[in-house]
Amino acid sequence: MESTAPGQNRTGAAVTPDQIGLMLEAVRDLSPQGPISTHAIDVERQSCIVEAESLGSIPRPESKTKGDLKKIKAKVAGASPSLLMDKLGERIAFERTGSRLYDALISKYLALSNTGEDPLQDEAALDTLRRIRAEELRHLKMLADTVSALGGDPTAQTPCADVTAAASAGLVQVLTDPRTTIAQCLNAVLTAELTDNAGWELLSELAQEAGQSGLVQQFSTALADEQQHLAIVRGWLKSLLSNQAGSPAV
């Protein structure tokens, strides 16, 4: 937004006393006559919260017998099987979104590179972006295989998967908007990577509680990948903000 000097309008012309009077009159006429109460809407919102059903549930595999289900529960002894499955579904949804974010970032990088500029000032940027995207997809496949091995359905939209898909929709919109700059896109990806790192840490802890040492190792490897992704994205963003302030990339 353009700033104006005191006593001037947006065109730079002096504001007359009559104009000031009209603005003050508009403020008096259009302002609420008394304090605004949000009590009614607060009561309605709280009532909806109390009466609302749950967002969803973990589907029970119809093809599994009771004996098979007991074996599945035994595999995750020490932790809630439904909780572990829900968080696995959440990570599947987020890794899917992560790959789409990097798809969009690669497209934007290529579009800007084709105009003759190097938006990230890094000769290896494109290869790095493609490697990160491939790792996100590898994490997705590993999670899907894990859910299948535990007797679940990797295509099921669990409650936490539903929530994370809604929460990350705005990030996808930022990356796919033609008007956003590389720096703005990196800022959105940075948000995703911070969330991703926290999610893998939590999932590793749940796997540890479930006595799944093999999963802990796989999840720790994925977390190490995500920590590297975070460092790379943060480094690119810091470089852009420090060295290219005022450029189209920022």
Secondary structure, DSSP 4 states (H G I P E B T S, - for coil): -----TTB-TTSPBPPHHHHHHHHHHHHHHS-SSPPP-HHHHHHHHHHHHHPPPS--PPPPTT--HHHHHHHHHHTTTS-HHHHHHHHHHHHHHHHHHHHHHHHHHHHHHHHHTTT--TTS-TTHHHHHHHHHHHHHHHHHHHHHHHHHTT--TT---HHHHHHHHHHHHHHHHHH-TT--HHHHHHHHHHHHHHHHHHHHHHHHHHHHTT-HHHHHHHHHHHHHHHHHHHHHHHHHHHHHHH-TTSTT-
